[in-house]
């Protein structure tokens, strides 16, 4: 069942204008909220675009003529994160003080994408964007990590085959 969901999920490039039902939107958001995070910090905030912010965020994601498929997309979720927590390395000199926020946000967004797929919705993770325009549109100074496009795929949007590198190219089994 999961393997089928993994192969069915793809970055949608052809949305219908059909709106996303509120109950489905809430389920997608809940999936992100329960994602694992380093030290349970949950370093994300989900900004659900409404009637006023949706066109502004679309413009900020279509800068330089990119992402034209967002024109019909009925829902965008902007994912922001607060500044990193500063770690005192003197207390734990051997500890690697990594910024896990991007990893944690990635987990949350992937769970949202899989939940959306299960609900018959399509997604696309948008990383090419104008952060300043989005921050102004949604009224935050938090770092914009990603925008999640959410909606129903147009009927003509077929599932594309997944072309990936082989196991030999991507995995090393160690002794």
N, C-alpha and C positions, 0 to 999 in steps of 0.2 A: 504493500500500500504506500509506504513512504517512498520507495524507489519510483513509483509511478508519479507521485507528486513532484519529486525532484526533476523528472524528465518533462513534466507538463509546465513547470514554472519557467517562464522566460521573460526577458525584458520586452514588454509590449511596445510596439512602434506604430500601432494603429488602433486608437481608442474609438469607441462609440461615444455618443454624447449622453447615453443613459446614466442618470445619477446613481450614486452608490447609496443603498439603503442605510439609514442611520444605525440599525442594529448590526449590520455587517461591518460598518466602520468602527463601531465600538469593539467588536470582537477582534478586529485587526489591531486596534490600539492596545487592547488587553494582552494580546499575544506579545507585543513589544514590551509592555510593562513587566511581564513576568520573566523576561530573559535574564540569564545569569549575568553577573557583573563582578568585576574585581572588587573584593572586600565589600560587596553588596552596596557599592556607592550609587549605582543606578544613575550614571552621569548623562542623562538624556532628558530632554523636554520635547514633547511632540506638539507642534503648532498646526492645528487643522485649519486650513485656509477656508474662509467663508466667501460670501459674495463680493466683498470689497477687496480682500487680500488676494484672492485667486488670480485675477488678471495681472496684478502687480508682480506676484511671484512667478507666474508664467513668463512675463516679460524678462525677469531677471534670469530665468533659465533658458531663454531663447536668444540670449545675447550672441552676437556674431553670426546669427542665422542658424544656430545649432538647435537641436531638439524641436523641430517644427511639429512633430507628432503630438506635442503637448496642447496644441490648439483645441482639440476636442476632448482632452482629458478632463473629466468632471471633478477630480479631487486631488489635491496636493497636500502632503504632510511635510512640514519643514522640521528637521531634527536638529536641535541645537544642543550644545554642551557648555557647562560653565568652565571657568579656568581650571587648570589642573591643581590638584592638591600638592603642596610643596612638602617633600619628605626630608626629614633630617637624617642624612646618611651617616652622621657620626654615631647615632644610636645603633645602626645596623650596617657596618662598613662593607660587609660582603653581599648585602642585599642589592639587587639591581632595581633601581628606582625608575621603572618604566612608566610612561604615560599610557595607561590601559584604556583611556576614554575612547579612542577610535575603534579599538577591538570590541569593547563593550557595546558601542553604538552599532557596529556591524552585526553583532549577534542579535540585538533587538530588532534591527531592520530586517534581517533575514527571517526571524520568526514571524514578523509582520507579513513578509512576502509569502511565506509558506501558508500562513493562515488565510491570506487572501486567495491563494490558489485553491485551497480546500473549499472556500466559499464561492468559487466560480468567478473570482475577480482576477484582474491582471495588474501587474506592477512594473515599474521601471525605476531604478535607482539613478537619480540625477546628481552628478558630481560636478559637471561643467556649469557653473553658475556665477552670478555676481553677488558675492557675500554682502557687500554694503547695501545694495538695492534691497535684498531680502531682509536684512536687519531693519532697515528703515520701514519696509512694508509691514513687518509683523511687530515692530516696536520692541526690539531687544538689542542688547549689545553682546549677547552670547554668541559663541562661534557657531556658524552654520556648518554642520558636518555633511549633510546630505538632504536632498528633497526626494520624497517617495511619491511617485505618480501612482495613482490608484483609480481603477475604473474597470469597465467591461471592455474586453477586446472587441473590435469590429468583427463581424462574422467572417470577413475575408482574411482575417489574420490567422494564419495557420501556424501550428507548432513547428518550429524549425528543428532540424536534427542538431544534437549537441556534438560539436566537433571539438574534441579535447586531446591533449597530449596523452601518450600511452603510459601505462603503469611503469614501464622501464624508464621512461623519461622523467617521471615525477616522484618516484618512490625509491628509497634506498633502504634495504633491510640490513640492519647492523647486527654484528655478533655480540 
